[in-house]
C-alpha cells in the first residue's frame, strides 16, 4: 500500500488531503518511516469491541401483579445479565410492571448484531408486551418494545425468533392471549419499536398455570423457516409461513391427543420434514421421466410412454401421500 491517491492501507484518501500528502513526501525519509511505523502499530492494536450479554436470569419474585399465567413464583421485578467482560448488570422494572416469564431469551436479530434479551413485560393497566433488553452505555435498558395487549391479566407466549422472509433479519413471533382466542402475531424491529406486521387467529401454545412454554417453535420445513404452532384446541400443529406481509397456513399435523410438551412438537416436525422430502423426491423423479418420454432411440418423437432406464416414476406409498396432504 502507499500514500497518494488511494491513501494509506488502501482506504480512499479525500481530495482535500492532497496538499498534505505532498508535504509528507517532501518531509523526507524519516517522516515517512515514522508515519509507516505508527500505522503499523495501529493496524495490530486490539480492535475495541462492544461488551456483549452472554447470559441472563430473572430475580426478585414479587406478588404485585398477581396474574400467574405460569404459576407461582413466575412474576419478577428484575432481570440480571452477565457480560463477556465478567460484569453483572441489572434492570429493575417500575412498581406497576413485572417480568411474567420463566427466563430471558438471548437473541440476535441479524448476523453481527448485539446480543439482546427477549422478555415478556406485564403492566397493571395494560397487560403483556414483548420487549428487547440490551446494553446501552454499560447499562441494561429496554431498547425496543411492542404495543401492549391493552387489558390487564392478558398474557402472551413467544413462539421464537427466526428469519421468516429470508432477508437476513429475523422476525419475532408470539401468540397473544393463548388461553382465550389466541392470535399469532409477527413483529419486526424498527428502532425502539417492535412493529406488528401480520397476524392470524386460531392458536394456543400454552395451558394456563403451566410452566411449559415449549409448545411452539420456528422450524425449517420445505426449505424455508416456518412456524409450528398448535391450533386453538391444541389438537393439531399448524404450519405457518410468512408470505409478503401475510401469514398463511402451509400444512397441518394432527395429534392423537392435545399437545402438552415439546416431544409431540418434535414428532410433528420430523413428520412434516419427511413428507416434504418425499414430495421433492417424487417431483424430481417425475420431471426426469417426462424428459425421457419425449424421444425414441432414433431421435424422433414417438408419442409413446417410454421411460429411460432407471427413470420410471414410482408410486408414492399411502403413508407418503397422507403425509404430503398434511404438508400441502
C-alpha angles and dihedrals in degrees: 000000000000144000114256136067092354097042129222118327093003098296115132114263113220115245090238089066095060095099090049090052092054090048091053090051090052092049090079139236096305093059092048092050092049092050092046091051091049091051091048091052091049091049093055097040114111112269113240110244127192116253111257134210110240103174141359144186139185120250140189108036111220138189099209095106101035103190097117098187087167096039125253134348097015101112113091139185100207144034119209120201131190120212133210087252089064096250127129122223128188136207116195120194125225118267093262095054137068139180100249095193146092102238138347114258117229107221143168118201095201140007110285094012122134116271110251138178123248109210141167115237120191124195129200094236103034112026125227134347137171118252138183116217119200145160116273118177090339093309130107111241142161101258100178137010141181127231112278120249086247102229128083117250093022112127139188134210120212116233096195149277119273142141098257098173101038097242095125096255121094126234125215120232129195140162112233119208093003091176097055117033100328120215123203109222131185122205136192125200117246109178106293095354134080100213121204109232102174143002140189131191131229110061142122123180099167142050113222112255094016124121091211110110099162102092094110138036146159114264139177105251125166091354098306139080111262136166124253107204129160119243121248093277092041086233095123138017115241120212110219128189131189109236110182101309096333131092111223131184111238100173148350135220115205116215129212089226136006111291116257104167149006097279092072089048091052091051090053092047091052092046093049093046091050092050091049091051092048091050092050092049092049092049092048091051091048092051092051091048093051090054092050093049095062100073140041124218092268091057097251123119110255104187087219124119099249116151129203111253111276094015099090108129111241123221116254113242119247089252092052091049091051090049091048091052091052091049096043 
